[in-house]
């Protein structure tokens, strides 16, 4: 078993970033404009990163991620939404993780993916290699903050688990989300779905990951995230990736 640790300087507080601007991945409000409209987007703690050997440091003190309440009963429900930028799944507050010394409560998960002209849509890279998609499971520090809004403004407020996606065999667990995409084709559409075991979206090895202190990857880019990006990608089929691209 091994884990990898990326050490960055910790910031103690987060000042409010600029709000009220529209943003997009391309066009007039694309990524090049983010630092102008959202000051943190040009900061030294900006995520995502390319994990390569020159910046990685092994840390034997890190432990496997502990997940609690991730097997959500079908009697519970999640809300799957199209927010105009991504597919987002609102999670239930009984889902928690422990990253010592804090406990974090799940808020939502969302996906990042590419398109037919640029199919490598992951946020993070490994040794320069980008993946077709990436899942982010967002949690807030519920030991210190009452909700995710307050936590987002604090340097120790959020913990995000990143799952890299590679093309391979069909993955039935992802159908819990992907099978509903046709119902949320347009911005602000949403649908209720039955609960499922969210841990089945994860790689089997929860002890192999990259850890660093960074930021939200999209505006307002607050440097408030403790990142855990799993080293081993999860496989989904090419047809499943196409559901996202389309």
KERO-875687 format. One record per residue (C-alpha): x, y, z; residue in one letter; residue number from 1. Coordinates in Angstrom, 3 decimals. Layout:
BEGIN
ATOM       px       py       pz rest  nr
ATOM        X        Y        Z    A NUM
...
This chain:
BEGIN
ATOM       px       py       pz rest  nr
ATOM    0.000    0.000    0.000    X   1
ATOM    1.267    3.444   -0.769    X   2
ATOM   -0.057    6.957   -0.856    X   3
ATOM    1.316   10.116   -2.343    X   4
ATOM    1.331   13.507   -0.745    X   5
ATOM    1.713   16.882   -2.418    X   6
ATOM    2.782   19.487    0.078    X   7
ATOM    1.708   23.097   -0.426    X   8
ATOM    1.740   26.000    2.004    X   9
ATOM   -1.485   26.269    4.008    X  10
ATOM   -3.441   29.531    3.990    X  11
ATOM   -5.257   30.448    7.181    X  12
ATOM   -8.167   32.473    5.823    X  13
ATOM  -10.057   33.130    2.631    X  14
ATOM  -11.328   36.535    1.596    X  15
ATOM  -14.454   36.773   -0.484    X  16
ATOM  -13.909   36.513   -4.227    X  17
ATOM  -15.722   38.526   -6.882    X  18
ATOM  -19.315   37.461   -7.441    X  19
ATOM  -22.027   38.335   -9.901    X  20
ATOM  -20.124   37.537  -13.093    X  21
ATOM  -21.152   34.889  -15.567    X  22
ATOM  -18.534   32.308  -16.420    X  23
ATOM  -18.068   29.610  -19.022    X  24
ATOM  -15.337   27.297  -20.266    X  25
ATOM  -15.012   29.133  -23.585    X  26
ATOM  -16.124   32.297  -25.345    X  27
ATOM  -16.418   35.798  -23.908    X  28
ATOM  -16.602   34.505  -20.332    X  29
ATOM  -14.144   31.625  -20.816    X  30
ATOM  -11.252   30.485  -18.638    X  31
ATOM   -8.921   33.272  -19.777    X  32
ATOM  -11.259   35.827  -18.194    X  33
ATOM  -11.655   34.046  -14.863    X  34
ATOM   -8.676   35.685  -13.081    X  35
ATOM   -9.974   39.135  -14.059    X  36
ATOM  -13.474   38.566  -12.730    X  37
ATOM  -12.560   36.198   -9.889    X  38
ATOM   -9.260   37.090   -8.256    X  39
ATOM   -8.656   33.682   -6.716    X  40
ATOM   -8.675   32.043  -10.170    X  41
ATOM   -5.211   33.484  -10.773    X  42
ATOM   -3.909   32.529   -7.341    X  43
ATOM   -1.038   30.286   -6.305    X  44
ATOM   -3.395   27.722   -4.784    X  45
ATOM   -5.430   27.270   -7.947    X  46
ATOM   -6.526   23.755   -8.806    X  47
ATOM   -6.414   21.480  -10.746    X  48
ATOM   -2.875   20.107  -10.909    X  49
ATOM   -0.800   17.760  -13.003    X  50
ATOM    0.595   15.179  -10.591    X  51
ATOM    4.160   14.384  -11.642    X  52
ATOM    7.159   13.060   -9.780    X  53
ATOM    8.867   16.442   -9.411    X  54
ATOM    6.167   17.745   -7.069    X  55
ATOM    5.163   14.559   -5.254    X  56
ATOM    6.306   13.552   -1.797    X  57
ATOM    5.498   10.217   -0.179    X  58
ATOM    3.752   10.531    3.188    X  59
ATOM    3.436    7.314    5.188    X  60
ATOM    1.189    9.022    7.760    X  61
ATOM   -1.749    9.273    5.356    X  62
ATOM   -4.502    6.702    5.825    X  63
ATOM   -7.221    5.280    3.563    X  64
ATOM  -10.253    7.524    3.219    X  65
ATOM  -13.044    6.517    5.597    X  66
ATOM  -16.527    6.708    4.090    X  67
ATOM  -19.650    6.623    6.251    X  68
ATOM  -23.272    6.334    5.142    X  69
ATOM  -22.391    6.100    1.456    X  70
ATOM  -24.691    3.131    0.858    X  71
ATOM  -27.866    5.188    0.617    X  72
ATOM  -31.157    3.282    0.711    X  73
ATOM  -33.407    3.428   -2.335    X  74
ATOM  -36.113    4.895   -0.087    X  75
ATOM  -33.951    8.027    0.095    X  76
ATOM  -33.667   10.311   -2.920    X  77
ATOM  -31.039   12.410   -4.677    X  78
ATOM  -31.680   15.405   -6.914    X  79
ATOM  -29.868   15.307  -10.258    X  80
ATOM  -29.614   18.746  -11.871    X  81
ATOM  -28.264   20.480  -14.949    X  82
ATOM  -26.717   23.704  -13.621    X  83
ATOM  -25.590   24.916  -17.030    X  84
ATOM  -21.986   23.890  -16.427    X  85
ATOM  -22.237   20.299  -15.236    X  86
ATOM  -24.422   17.478  -13.994    X  87
ATOM  -24.793   17.814  -10.228    X  88
ATOM  -26.204   15.309   -7.742    X  89
ATOM  -27.360   16.676   -4.381    X  90
ATOM  -26.340   14.191   -1.694    X  91
ATOM  -27.820   13.400    1.727    X  92
ATOM  -26.246   14.720    4.967    X  93
ATOM  -25.900   11.233    6.433    X  94
ATOM  -23.013   10.713    3.994    X  95
ATOM  -19.743   11.661    5.685    X  96
ATOM  -16.003   11.176    5.467    X  97
ATOM  -13.248   11.389    8.054    X  98
ATOM   -9.911   12.987    7.227    X  99
ATOM   -8.186   13.509   10.546    X 100
ATOM   -8.689   15.610   12.535    X 101
ATOM  -12.035   16.600   10.971    X 102
ATOM  -15.293   15.054    9.832    X 103
ATOM  -16.872   16.283    6.612    X 104
ATOM  -20.491   16.054    5.465    X 105
ATOM  -21.329   15.342    1.825    X 106
ATOM  -23.037   18.115   -0.124    X 107
ATOM  -23.022   17.178   -3.809    X 108
ATOM  -21.146   15.416   -6.548    X 109
ATOM  -20.660   16.633  -10.088    X 110
ATOM  -18.866   15.559  -13.239    X 111
ATOM  -16.378   17.157  -15.614    X 112
ATOM  -15.998   15.804  -19.146    X 113
ATOM  -14.803   16.777  -22.597    X 114
ATOM  -16.474   16.893  -25.984    X 115
ATOM  -16.018   15.191  -29.338    X 116
ATOM  -13.302   17.615  -30.470    X 117
ATOM  -11.503   17.392  -27.121    X 118
ATOM  -12.529   14.154  -25.422    X 119
ATOM  -10.064   14.395  -22.529    X 120
ATOM  -12.142   16.345  -20.043    X 121
ATOM  -10.695   15.527  -16.621    X 122
ATOM   -9.578   18.396  -14.433    X 123
ATOM   -6.508   16.731  -12.923    X 124
ATOM   -3.734   14.987  -14.842    X 125
ATOM   -1.198   12.307  -13.945    X 126
ATOM    2.223   12.754  -15.543    X 127
ATOM    0.651   14.954  -18.218    X 128
ATOM   -2.068   12.425  -18.994    X 129
ATOM   -5.608   13.754  -19.000    X 130
ATOM   -8.597   11.420  -18.680    X 131
ATOM  -12.010   11.446  -20.412    X 132
ATOM  -13.895   12.568  -17.296    X 133
ATOM  -13.650   13.219  -13.574    X 134
ATOM  -16.100   13.025  -10.676    X 135
ATOM  -15.856   15.428   -7.722    X 136
ATOM  -17.600   14.497   -4.473    X 137
ATOM  -17.813   17.686   -2.416    X 138
ATOM  -17.936   17.722    1.398    X 139
ATOM  -17.790   20.518    3.957    X 140
ATOM  -16.083   20.582    7.348    X 141
ATOM  -19.089   19.992    9.608    X 142
ATOM  -16.958   19.993   12.760    X 143
ATOM  -16.366   23.724   12.276    X 144
ATOM  -19.046   25.089    9.926    X 145
ATOM  -22.827   24.832    9.867    X 146
ATOM  -23.236   24.699    6.089    X 147
ATOM  -21.300   24.567    2.844    X 148
ATOM  -21.738   28.287    2.131    X 149
ATOM  -19.839   29.261    5.270    X 150
ATOM  -17.303   26.490    4.712    X 151
ATOM  -16.507   27.645    1.173    X 152
ATOM  -15.251   30.955    2.576    X 153
ATOM  -12.790   29.226    4.950    X 154
ATOM   -9.363   27.800    4.147    X 155
ATOM  -10.182   24.543    5.959    X 156
ATOM  -13.793   24.427    4.833    X 157
ATOM  -14.043   21.830    2.078    X 158
ATOM  -12.815   18.342    1.244    X 159
ATOM  -13.291   17.067   -2.302    X 160
ATOM  -12.731   13.495   -3.458    X 161
ATOM  -11.691   13.294   -7.114    X 162
ATOM  -12.332   10.175   -9.195    X 163
ATOM  -10.668    9.942  -12.600    X 164
ATOM  -12.642    8.193  -15.344    X 165
ATOM  -11.131    6.067  -18.105    X 166
ATOM  -12.799    4.327  -21.057    X 167
ATOM  -13.139    0.585  -20.574    X 168
ATOM  -15.935   -1.818  -19.744    X 169
ATOM  -19.550   -0.910  -19.039    X 170
ATOM  -20.042    0.282  -15.460    X 171
ATOM  -23.553   -0.378  -14.106    X 172
ATOM  -22.992    1.807  -11.025    X 173
ATOM  -22.697    4.946  -13.149    X 174
ATOM  -26.043    4.173  -14.765    X 175
ATOM  -27.623    5.422  -11.540    X 176
ATOM  -26.726    8.888  -12.849    X 177
ATOM  -26.145    8.560  -16.585    X 178
ATOM  -29.481    6.902  -17.335    X 179
ATOM  -31.242   10.118  -16.256    X 180
ATOM  -29.282   12.591  -18.380    X 181
ATOM  -31.922   12.624  -21.086    X 182
ATOM  -34.335   14.130  -18.550    X 183
ATOM  -32.056   17.100  -17.777    X 184
ATOM  -30.857   18.192  -21.210    X 185
ATOM  -31.370   21.871  -20.475    X 186
ATOM  -30.102   24.255  -17.811    X 187
ATOM  -32.062   24.296  -14.538    X 188
ATOM  -33.810   21.015  -15.254    X 189
ATOM  -33.702   18.497  -12.412    X 190
ATOM  -35.065   15.097  -11.496    X 191
ATOM  -35.399   13.038   -8.326    X 192
ATOM  -33.728    9.627   -8.349    X 193
ATOM  -33.593    6.771   -5.856    X 194
ATOM  -30.660    6.511   -3.488    X 195
ATOM  -27.849    4.099   -4.324    X 196
ATOM  -24.448    3.036   -3.030    X 197
ATOM  -22.286    6.011   -3.989    X 198
ATOM  -19.138    4.169   -2.930    X 199
ATOM  -19.592    1.950   -6.001    X 200
ATOM  -18.535    4.967   -8.110    X 201
ATOM  -15.114    4.879   -6.427    X 202
ATOM  -12.022    2.841   -7.268    X 203
ATOM  -11.475   -0.213   -5.094    X 204
ATOM   -8.260    1.148   -3.600    X 205
ATOM   -9.081    4.038   -1.274    X 206
ATOM   -5.513    4.006    0.045    X 207
ATOM   -3.827    5.174   -3.177    X 208
ATOM   -4.339    8.864   -3.767    X 209
ATOM   -2.814   12.303   -4.184    X 210
ATOM   -3.433   14.816   -1.389    X 211
ATOM   -2.928   18.570   -1.525    X 212
ATOM   -4.415   21.864   -0.378    X 213
ATOM   -5.926   23.732   -3.305    X 214
ATOM   -9.016   25.472   -4.575    X 215
ATOM  -12.321   25.110   -6.320    X 216
ATOM  -11.535   24.378   -9.984    X 217
ATOM  -14.172   26.803  -11.279    X 218
ATOM  -15.200   30.333  -10.239    X 219
ATOM  -15.062   31.696   -7.628    X 220
ATOM  -11.953   29.446   -7.243    X 221
ATOM  -11.809   29.848   -3.448    X 222
ATOM   -8.627   28.292   -1.972    X 223
ATOM  -10.661   26.302    0.532    X 224
ATOM  -10.300   22.690   -0.634    X 225
ATOM   -8.425   19.744    0.808    X 226
ATOM   -8.085   17.613   -2.310    X 227
ATOM   -7.919   13.820   -2.416    X 228
ATOM   -7.587   12.553   -5.993    X 229
ATOM   -7.536    8.781   -6.321    X 230
ATOM   -4.599    7.430   -8.266    X 231
ATOM   -6.477    4.593   -9.982    X 232
ATOM   -9.135    5.552  -12.536    X 233
ATOM  -12.579    3.985  -12.685    X 234
ATOM  -13.689    2.448  -15.979    X 235
ATOM  -16.891    3.269  -17.829    X 236
ATOM  -17.763    2.344  -21.398    X 237
ATOM  -17.268    4.550  -24.442    X 238
ATOM  -21.049    4.639  -24.849    X 239
ATOM  -21.382    5.947  -21.297    X 240
ATOM  -18.809    8.674  -21.943    X 241
ATOM  -20.768    9.598  -25.079    X 242
ATOM  -23.873   10.182  -22.956    X 243
ATOM  -21.974   12.979  -21.215    X 244
ATOM  -20.514   14.410  -24.415    X 245
ATOM  -23.933   14.519  -26.054    X 246
